[in-house]
Amino acid sequence: MSAATHAPTTTAAPRSDGRATRRRRNLGDLPAALVFVLPATIGFVVFLLWPTLRGIWLSFTDTTAFQAGGFIGLENYQRLADDPVFWNAFGVTLWYVVLNIGIQTTLAVLVAVLMHRLTRSMVIRGIILTPYLVSNVVAAMLFLMLLDYQLGFVNEVIAALGWDRVMFFGDQSLVIPTIALVNVWRHVGYTALLVFAGLQTIPGNLYEAGRVDGASELRMFRSITMPLLRPYLGLVLIVTMIGSFQVFDTVSVATQGGPANASNVIQYYIYEVAFSRGYDFGYASAMSVALMVVLATISIVQFRLTRANQNDMA
């Protein structure tokens, strides 16, 4: 009887030891994981989370560069709602976003499809990506010289053809399309490579089946490529939309918001309010928070409409 009662005890011990060993093994990986995660966590807290929380707090104060202001509630947001310059800047930014995303995405998809269907050369990919390696400031200065009204190469060619010179950065109706095209030139290669990465996930046998059925390249693009590319294109649109709303460098270098506020985008107006005119950190923070809310809302709507988290091949 005693032997029978003692048997289960001897068989249960290895099981508990095995579970303890597994727990120790799992905990043994934790320090190494923390070592790798800690630098990114510190960077996130110091450079993103804390500035965001600090900016939200400042938006409820009258803080300036010269004094630590007190809590004033929603006064900055009421001021924002009645500020015609802010709403003009929002409209200008929205017009820029529509032009930039529309042209950039269309060209990027076209370039990516051509690379995918015709060639996958690493040299060609490098050439396409080259403009993205140029900084925004250098690109703005380059096109500022090329498009100069008096001495720019483009206007010299236009004049040589017998046409009137064009004030690309000085005409209120042309300044935003010009800035949009400058940034399209710089970013289209990078966007095309993101789309190209999505195209590589589409099985080649689908195109072979389409050819067997007699489908043209246009029909396969419409019926195979675009539906299966949708989740990747949705994420690309979200990323490019956020970047477009944050345009600043090109405007700061080329136009400083002119002429007559025609290129005064939101980011440049926030910069002016915070660091050029009045040093009003509280009001500038309120505009930044409003922009953050707009970007978050548009991103969520885009994510749901494009169903970027769903893959038709699953």
C-alpha positions as CSV (number, residue, x, y, z in Angstrom):
1,M,0.0,0.0,0.0
2,S,2.8,2.4,0.9
3,A,4.6,1.5,-2.4
4,A,1.5,2.3,-4.3
5,T,1.1,5.7,-2.8
6,H,4.8,6.5,-3.3
7,A,4.8,5.7,-7.0
8,P,2.9,8.8,-8.2
9,T,5.2,11.0,-6.3
10,T,8.3,9.7,-8.1
11,T,6.6,10.1,-11.6
12,A,5.3,13.7,-10.9
13,A,8.7,15.1,-9.9
14,P,10.2,15.1,-13.4
15,R,7.2,16.9,-14.8
16,S,7.4,19.8,-12.4
17,D,11.2,19.9,-12.9
18,G,10.5,20.1,-16.7
19,R,8.1,23.0,-16.3
20,A,10.5,24.8,-14.0
21,T,13.3,24.3,-16.5
22,R,11.2,25.7,-19.3
23,R,10.3,28.7,-17.2
24,R,14.0,29.3,-16.4
25,R,14.8,28.9,-20.1
26,N,12.2,31.5,-21.1
27,L,13.3,33.9,-18.4
28,G,16.8,33.4,-19.5
29,D,15.9,35.0,-22.9
30,L,14.3,38.1,-21.2
31,P,17.5,40.0,-20.3
32,A,18.8,39.7,-23.9
33,A,15.5,40.8,-25.3
34,L,15.4,43.8,-23.0
35,V,18.9,44.8,-24.1
36,F,17.7,44.9,-27.7
37,V,14.4,46.6,-27.0
38,L,15.7,49.2,-24.5
39,P,17.4,51.6,-26.9
40,A,14.4,51.8,-29.1
41,T,12.1,52.3,-26.1
42,I,14.3,55.1,-24.8
43,G,14.3,56.8,-28.2
44,F,10.5,56.4,-28.4
45,V,9.9,57.9,-25.0
46,V,12.5,60.7,-25.3
47,F,11.9,61.8,-28.9
48,L,8.2,60.9,-29.5
49,L,6.1,60.2,-26.4
50,W,7.4,62.9,-24.1
51,P,7.4,65.7,-26.8
52,T,3.8,64.7,-27.8
53,L,2.5,64.8,-24.2
54,R,4.4,68.1,-23.6
55,G,3.0,69.6,-26.8
56,I,-0.6,68.6,-25.7
57,W,-0.1,70.3,-22.4
58,L,1.4,73.4,-23.9
59,S,-1.6,73.7,-26.2
60,F,-3.7,74.5,-23.1
61,T,-1.3,77.2,-21.9
62,D,-0.2,80.7,-23.0
63,T,3.5,79.7,-22.9
64,T,5.9,81.8,-25.0
65,A,9.6,81.7,-25.5
66,F,10.0,84.3,-22.8
67,Q,7.7,83.2,-20.1
68,A,6.2,80.0,-18.7
69,G,2.5,80.6,-19.2
70,G,-0.4,79.3,-17.1
71,F,-3.3,77.1,-17.9
72,I,-5.9,78.9,-20.1
73,G,-8.2,76.0,-21.1
74,L,-9.5,75.9,-24.7
75,E,-8.6,79.5,-25.6
76,N,-5.9,78.5,-28.1
77,Y,-8.4,76.2,-29.8
78,Q,-11.0,78.9,-29.9
79,R,-8.4,81.3,-31.4
80,L,-7.5,78.6,-34.0
81,A,-11.2,78.2,-35.0
82,D,-11.3,82.0,-35.7
83,D,-7.9,82.3,-37.4
84,P,-8.3,82.8,-41.2
85,V,-4.6,82.3,-41.8
86,F,-4.8,78.8,-40.2
87,W,-7.7,77.8,-42.4
88,N,-6.0,79.2,-45.5
89,A,-2.9,77.2,-44.6
90,F,-5.1,74.1,-44.1
91,G,-6.7,74.6,-47.5
92,V,-3.2,75.2,-49.2
93,T,-1.9,72.0,-47.5
94,L,-4.9,70.0,-48.6
95,W,-4.4,71.1,-52.2
96,Y,-0.8,70.2,-52.0
97,V,-1.6,66.7,-50.5
98,V,-4.1,66.0,-53.3
99,L,-1.6,66.9,-56.0
100,N,1.4,65.2,-54.4
101,I,-0.3,61.9,-53.6
102,G,-2.3,61.8,-56.9
103,I,0.7,62.3,-59.1
104,Q,3.3,60.5,-57.0
105,T,1.1,57.3,-56.5
106,T,0.2,57.1,-60.2
107,L,3.8,57.5,-61.3
108,A,5.0,55.1,-58.6
109,V,2.6,52.3,-59.6
110,L,3.5,52.8,-63.3
111,V,7.2,52.6,-62.6
112,A,6.9,49.7,-60.3
113,V,4.7,47.7,-62.8
114,L,7.2,48.4,-65.6
115,M,10.1,47.2,-63.4
116,H,8.1,44.1,-62.4
117,R,7.0,43.2,-65.8
118,L,10.1,44.2,-67.9
119,T,13.2,44.2,-65.8
120,R,14.3,43.6,-62.2
121,S,17.8,45.0,-62.6
122,M,19.4,46.2,-59.4
123,V,21.1,49.0,-61.4
124,I,17.8,50.4,-62.5
125,R,16.4,50.2,-59.0
126,G,19.4,52.2,-57.8
127,I,18.9,54.9,-60.5
128,I,15.2,55.2,-59.6
129,L,16.0,55.6,-55.9
130,T,18.8,58.2,-56.5
131,P,16.6,61.4,-56.1
132,Y,15.4,60.1,-52.7
133,L,19.0,60.2,-51.5
134,V,19.1,64.0,-52.1
135,S,18.0,66.0,-49.0
136,N,14.8,68.1,-49.2
137,V,16.8,71.3,-48.8
138,V,19.2,70.5,-51.6
139,A,16.4,69.5,-53.9
140,A,14.5,72.7,-53.2
141,M,17.7,74.8,-53.8
142,L,18.3,72.9,-57.0
143,F,14.9,73.5,-58.5
144,L,14.9,77.1,-57.2
145,M,17.9,77.7,-59.5
146,L,16.5,75.6,-62.4
147,L,13.1,77.4,-62.3
148,D,14.4,80.9,-61.6
149,Y,12.5,83.5,-63.7
150,Q,15.5,85.3,-65.0
151,L,18.4,82.9,-65.1
152,G,16.9,79.4,-64.6
153,F,17.6,76.7,-67.2
154,V,14.0,75.9,-67.7
155,N,13.0,79.5,-68.4
156,E,16.0,79.9,-70.7
157,V,14.6,76.9,-72.7
158,I,11.1,78.4,-72.7
159,A,12.4,81.8,-73.9
160,A,14.5,80.1,-76.6
161,L,11.3,78.5,-77.9
162,G,9.7,81.9,-78.1
163,W,7.3,81.5,-75.2
164,D,6.8,83.8,-72.2
165,R,8.9,83.0,-69.1
166,V,7.0,81.4,-66.2
167,M,7.2,82.5,-62.6
168,F,7.0,79.0,-61.2
169,F,7.5,80.0,-57.5
170,G,6.1,83.5,-57.9
171,D,2.7,82.8,-59.4
172,Q,-0.1,82.1,-56.8
173,S,-1.7,79.5,-59.1
174,L,1.5,77.7,-59.9
175,V,3.5,77.7,-56.7
176,I,1.8,74.7,-55.0
177,P,1.8,72.6,-58.2
178,T,5.5,73.4,-58.6
179,I,6.3,72.5,-55.0
180,A,4.3,69.3,-55.4
181,L,6.2,68.3,-58.6
182,V,9.5,69.0,-56.9
183,N,8.7,66.6,-54.1
184,V,7.2,64.1,-56.5
185,W,10.5,64.0,-58.3
186,R,12.3,63.3,-55.0
187,H,10.0,60.7,-53.5
188,V,8.5,58.8,-56.5
189,G,11.5,56.4,-56.7
190,Y,11.2,55.4,-53.1
191,T,7.4,55.0,-53.3
192,A,7.8,52.9,-56.5
193,L,10.2,50.5,-54.7
194,L,7.6,50.1,-51.9
195,V,5.0,49.2,-54.5
196,F,7.5,47.0,-56.3
197,A,8.0,45.0,-53.1
198,G,4.3,44.4,-52.9
199,L,4.2,43.3,-56.6
200,Q,6.8,40.6,-55.8
201,T,4.4,38.9,-53.5
202,I,1.9,38.2,-56.3
203,P,2.4,34.7,-57.6
204,G,3.6,34.5,-61.2
205,N,1.3,31.7,-62.1
206,L,-1.6,34.0,-61.9
207,Y,-0.2,36.0,-64.8
208,E,0.6,32.8,-66.7
209,A,-3.0,31.7,-66.3
210,G,-4.2,35.1,-67.5
211,R,-2.1,34.8,-70.7
212,V,-3.5,31.3,-71.3
213,D,-7.0,32.8,-71.1
214,G,-6.0,35.5,-73.6
215,A,-6.0,38.4,-71.2
216,S,-4.2,41.6,-72.2
217,E,-1.6,43.3,-70.0
218,L,-4.1,46.0,-69.2
219,R,-6.8,43.4,-68.2
220,M,-4.3,41.5,-66.0
221,F,-3.3,44.8,-64.4
222,R,-6.9,45.7,-63.6
223,S,-8.0,42.2,-62.6
224,I,-4.9,40.7,-61.0
225,T,-2.3,43.3,-60.0
226,M,-4.5,46.0,-58.5
227,P,-6.7,43.8,-56.3
228,L,-3.7,41.9,-54.9
229,L,-1.7,45.0,-54.5
230,R,-4.4,46.8,-52.5
231,P,-3.1,46.2,-49.0
232,Y,0.4,47.3,-49.9
233,L,-0.9,50.3,-51.8
234,G,-3.1,51.2,-48.8
235,L,-0.2,51.4,-46.5
236,V,1.8,53.4,-49.0
237,L,-1.0,55.9,-49.3
238,I,-1.1,56.3,-45.6
239,V,2.6,56.9,-45.3
240,T,2.7,59.3,-48.2
241,M,-0.4,61.2,-46.9
242,I,1.2,61.7,-43.5
243,G,4.5,62.9,-45.2
244,S,2.6,65.2,-47.5
245,F,0.8,67.0,-44.7
246,Q,4.2,67.6,-43.0
247,V,5.8,69.4,-46.0
248,F,8.1,72.1,-44.8
249,D,11.6,72.2,-46.2
250,T,10.7,73.0,-49.8
251,V,8.4,75.8,-48.7
252,S,10.9,77.2,-46.3
253,V,13.7,77.3,-48.8
254,A,11.9,78.3,-52.0
255,T,8.9,80.5,-51.1
256,Q,8.7,81.2,-47.3
257,G,5.0,80.8,-47.6
258,G,4.6,83.3,-50.5
259,P,3.4,84.8,-52.6
260,A,0.6,86.2,-50.5
261,N,0.3,83.1,-48.4
262,A,-0.3,81.0,-51.5
263,S,2.2,78.4,-50.3
264,N,1.8,79.0,-46.5
265,V,1.3,75.3,-45.5
266,I,0.4,74.3,-42.0
267,Q,3.8,73.2,-40.9
268,Y,5.4,76.5,-42.1
269,Y,2.7,78.5,-40.3
270,I,3.3,76.6,-37.1
271,Y,7.0,77.3,-37.4
272,E,6.4,81.0,-38.0
273,V,4.1,81.3,-35.0
274,A,6.5,79.4,-32.7
275,F,9.9,80.7,-33.8
276,S,9.5,83.8,-36.0
277,R,6.4,85.9,-35.0
278,G,5.6,86.2,-31.4
279,Y,7.2,83.0,-30.2
280,D,3.8,81.7,-29.1
281,F,4.5,78.1,-28.2
282,G,1.0,77.6,-26.8
283,Y,-0.9,78.5,-29.9
284,A,1.7,76.7,-32.1
285,S,1.2,73.6,-30.0
286,A,-2.6,73.9,-30.4
287,M,-2.2,73.9,-34.2
288,S,0.2,70.9,-34.0
289,V,-2.3,68.9,-31.9
290,A,-5.1,69.8,-34.3
291,L,-2.9,68.6,-37.2
292,M,-2.2,65.4,-35.3
293,V,-5.9,64.7,-34.8
294,V,-6.6,65.3,-38.5
295,L,-3.8,63.0,-39.5
296,A,-4.9,60.3,-37.2
297,T,-8.5,60.5,-38.4
298,I,-7.6,60.5,-42.1
299,S,-5.2,57.5,-41.5
300,I,-7.9,55.5,-39.7
301,V,-10.4,56.2,-42.5
302,Q,-7.9,55.4,-45.2
303,F,-6.9,52.2,-43.4
304,R,-10.5,51.0,-43.2
305,L,-11.5,52.1,-46.7
306,T,-8.4,50.4,-48.3
307,R,-8.7,47.4,-46.0
308,A,-4.9,47.5,-45.7
309,N,-4.9,44.8,-43.0
310,Q,-6.6,42.2,-45.3
311,N,-4.9,40.2,-48.1
312,D,-7.0,38.7,-50.9
313,M,-4.4,35.9,-51.3
314,A,-5.0,34.6,-47.8
